[in-house]
Amino acid sequence: MQLPYFDCVRFHTVDPMHNLFTGTAKHVLKNIWLDSDKPLIEKKDLLHIQDKLDMVKVPASIGRMPKKIRNSYGGFTTDQWKSFTVLFSIYALWNILPKSDLELWRDFVMACSFLCSPILTEAKAMLAHSHLLKFCNCFEEIYGKDKVTPNMHLHTHLLDYVLDYGPVYAFWLFSFERYNGILGDYGTNQRAVEIRLMRKFQSNQVIKDIPLPSLFRETFEPLLMKLSAKQSGTLQELFPDHCLPSKIIQTSLLFIGPVYRGDHWGHVDLHFICCGPYSRHSLDVASLTNLKNCYAAIFDGLDEVSVTPHFDRYACCRFHGDLLGSTNLRDGVHLGGSIDTSGSDLRPGVIDFFIKQNIKVNGQYVSCVVALVRWFQPHPSRHSLGAPVEVWCRCLFEPEGDASFIPVQRIHGKFIPAYDIVAEENVLVVCPLPRKLQC
């Protein structure tokens, strides 16, 4: 009797963490390009890649930077494979790999960057799937069937799991690996290790839920806070109790597409929290005119008299776990021009500070937060390295204008600035960071 054929993969959840990064990314970089009979990456190239990454300054949220590339990627953690693949690999490999190999790798990088977004639309999931299919087909054509791994077959099933369970953040194993690290830090006497680990773990969880008597709170709360430290990056941080995820997603959608005039640009206190160093400042006449033109482009019924030169100046702004900083927080490098309401082009810039004001719209006061930005000038070789990175002028900025002010809702995301030489010129290479709330 012939049994019906079932694809066994569908009966087991694929872990994207190991499937994509410690699986295919590691296989391609180490086994195909580095340790093969005709390596595409030589030892001197590894030193060059390491030197390039050592010069990149990244935010603390990225985690530990890869430091062992020169040792043939030795000891890379899964998180480091993820960071290198999604954020830095195109920048690091564009002038080392042959064009055909780089374009094959680009499809894999684009698929990973889409799949690693915490919030993912079906359209982008389908786009990631098409990139993975193209990568797998091209891999077989270039390197042969004997180099294809089971992980590459599993790539074809990731779309099914995303549609079933949501973004890969919902079911990959980074959280399990993290708790393994927490459990590994507990001391034991090497007897009944599993039982002792779980008893300590459970007792720590219970401590978090015990209300501390007010009489002893001042004395013991600092100690207990260390024992029950808050876990960062949790869903509770992204979606506080007073905020509905649907409302947060609607707000986050304002950063893409055309600029629609309306009252949705006001009342930012529901989702955006201005923080960091605070002071009272005022604008000069020219900057005030540009700010009024910014407000006029996004609001109907603006009372220009209510827009005064005085404002509250903040160094950073937080949106449900995503912290937007400025040069007030660190050393950095003003942008302008006319306002492009079509929203068809993403451009990198540097935020100097955030402006919070109450202005009158249709007879009622609303609170607004705008960022004062310096926009980098485009470089003739902007798209020479290919997606997802872009090349921009390193130290040249657009003249100040109406677009020097941008509503905080229109900030698409953050990027890591890297520097390289393209066409014998020192340039800025923009490596975009995945947004925590991306649609």
Number of C-alpha atoms within 10 A of each C-alpha: 3 4 5 5 6 8 6 7 11 12 8 7 13 20 16 24 20 19 19 25 22 19 18 20 20 18 19 16 18 17 15 17 17 20 16 11 9 10 14 16 19 14 13 10 19 21 15 16 18 19 15 16 21 12 11 13 11 15 10 8 9 12 11 13 18 21 16 14 19 17 12 17 19 12 12 18 14 18 18 20 23 23 19 21 24 25 23 23 21 24 23 22 18 17 13 17 17 11 11 11 17 19 18 19 23 22 20 24 28 18 24 21 18 24 25 20 21 17 18 19 17 14 10 15 22 18 17 23 23 16 20 24 19 14 22 20 14 18 19 13 10 12 12 10 11 7 13 17 13 10 17 19 14 17 20 14 15 23 23 15 17 20 14 9 13 18 22 22 18 12 18 17 15 16 13 11 12 11 12 11 11 12 15 11 10 13 11 13 7 8 8 9 13 11 10 16 17 13 12 15 15 11 10 15 13 11 14 15 9 8 8 14 10 9 8 9 13 11 10 12 14 10 11 15 12 9 13 14 10 11 9 10 13 11 11 12 14 18 15 12 9 7 13 10 13 10 12 17 14 11 19 20 16 19 19 18 13 12 16 14 14 13 14 13 22 20 15 20 12 13 15 18 15 22 16 16 11 13 10 10 11 14 13 9 10 11 18 17 16 20 24 20 18 21 24 15 18 20 18 13 14 19 18 15 9 14 18 15 16 15 17 16 22 24 23 24 21 15 21 20 17 18 17 19 21 22 14 16 14 9 7 10 16 20 24 23 15 14 17 13 13 11 13 10 8 10 13 22 22 20 25 22 19 28 25 17 19 18 20 17 19 12 10 11 15 17 14 20 26 22 27 24 22 25 22 23 19 18 16 11 15 18 13 14 18 16 15 19 22 21 24 24 18 20 11 16 19 17 17 19 21 24 23 26 28 23 22 22 23 19 18 19 18 20 19 17 16 22 18 16 11 16 10 7 10 14 20 23 23 22 22 21 17 18 17 18 20 19 19
